[in-house]
Amino acid sequence: MAADTWIIVAGQPGVKNLIEIARGLTGQVRALVVGTEDVADTIAAAGVDEVVWVRPDPDIPLEAYATTVQSVVQDNPGVLIGGRNPAERVLFGAAVATLGAPVFTGVSSVAADGDDVVVKHAAFGGITEQTVVISGPVGLVVDGGGLPEPGIAVAIEEIAAEAMNDVRVVGRSESTDEHADLASAARVIGVGRGLKKEEDLALIEELAQALKAEIGCTRPLAEGLDWLGRDRYIGISGAHIAPKLYLAVGVSGQLQHIDGVRGADLIVSINSDPRAPMTAEADYSLIGDLYKLVPALTSALSGR
Ligand SMILES: Cc1cc2nc3c(=O)[nH]c(=O)nc-3n(C[C@H](O)[C@H](O)[C@H](O)COP(=O)(O)OP(=O)(O)OC[C@H]3O[C@@H](n4cnc5c(N)ncnc54)[C@H](O)[C@@H]3O)c2cc1C
């Protein structure tokens, strides 16, 4: 009999992609929610067959409920799907470790073949796509994909929430960074190391405002330079996006980055180097200095 699929939800309900992938498999779609009642209610109306809810103590970090998550999936092993948020990754990791299941990231497609699961995923740093067939439990890490469409709600089964000992929140400070919503954005500007200084991000912000676009980036800008948050970098180890328009500015277009933008309908590149791989990947390329082209585009779009 085909195994059921568990979706691990931690703290936030932006798991549309996870549910869509699970629905493409055979068997029941079960959501294991560690979060507030609002999150559980949203997931219950999101097209799943069953919701198991762990109501966390607000003064205990969600990650501390790993043992509860482990005991739930242990009773019904199958396919586990988790998102990329920090708490989701911890709870998902605990669950797959319990089952001794292999984990795949960079997943581009998942299908059922009888009782087996066939997964296509990026391998060797994105240089190749590999197809694997798994006969037992398996873990898949995918982008959340934003809020699911509301539908008819299923019942929620609340279970006892048992947290690990001795972990309590003793302070909180709000981040001033705006949270990036790259997965559901219709237009994304991806900025790369062609930008010379952090202050020059102002140019990209003005263009993003004129274009009504979200700002994403290459990995070096988020990890290393730390000019933008880690939730903004796109690629094999970052976000996978599928906007109508992806505008790459000063991005060379290495395979690891391109892997995250293949879902875009239209790719436009601004790069001073006509031989940059991004130029070959793009549907349209503007060859030239971004310090001239970006302000010119902003002016044109703003009617200045
Ligand atoms: C295991 C692994 C995983 C990785 N995962 C990711 C990932 O998920 N996402 C990711 O992005 N990277 C990832 N990388 C890094 C990746 O290999 C590249 O190093 C990175 O994407 C390059 O970033 P960049 O395009 O910003 O910089 P660069 O490669 O330095 O490119 C800068 C570009 O800007 C252009 N430029 C310079 N000045 C101007 C100007 N004035 N006007 C216009 N254009 C200009 C240059 O011609 C160049 O093409 C990973 C690497 C490894 C090894």
The ligand as an ORCA input file, in Angstrom:
! r2SCAN-3c Opt
* xyz 0 1
  C      28.211     24.273     -3.179
  C      27.926     25.656     -3.669
  C      26.627     26.142     -3.571
  C      26.344     27.432     -4.027
  N      25.058     27.865     -3.959
  C      24.771     29.075     -4.484
  C      23.416     29.541     -4.504
  O      22.492     28.875     -4.038
  N      23.173     30.754     -5.040
  C      24.171     31.555     -5.584
  O      23.858     32.653     -6.056
  N      25.441     31.140     -5.570
  C      25.765     29.937     -5.032
  N      27.061     29.528     -5.037
  C      28.090     30.480     -5.498
  C      28.193     30.514     -7.035
  O      29.030     29.465     -7.476
  C      28.794     31.868     -7.520
  O      30.039     32.070     -6.907
  C      27.899     33.079     -7.240
  O      26.586     32.827     -7.664
  C      28.448     34.292     -7.956
  O      27.789     35.425     -7.503
  P      27.736     36.753     -8.382
  O      27.128     36.452     -9.716
  O      27.086     37.779     -7.514
  O      29.261     37.191     -8.488
  P      30.300     37.100     -9.651
  O      30.436     35.725    -10.159
  O      31.528     37.772     -9.147
  O      29.672     37.966    -10.847
  C      29.536     39.355    -10.864
  C      29.050     39.753    -12.245
  O      28.831     41.163    -12.257
  C      29.235     41.653    -13.507
  N      29.576     43.078    -13.315
  C      30.627     43.605    -12.660
  N      30.561     44.947    -12.663
  C      29.434     45.269    -13.348
  C      28.818     46.510    -13.692
  N      29.327     47.688    -13.312
  N      27.684     46.475    -14.422
  C      27.120     45.288    -14.815
  N      27.682     44.085    -14.506
  C      28.805     44.079    -13.776
  C      30.437     40.818    -13.907
  O      30.621     40.825    -15.326
  C      30.028     39.450    -13.375
  O      29.387     38.687    -14.387
  C      27.381     28.252     -4.571
  C      28.681     27.737     -4.662
  C      28.949     26.468     -4.216
  C      30.345     25.967     -4.340
*
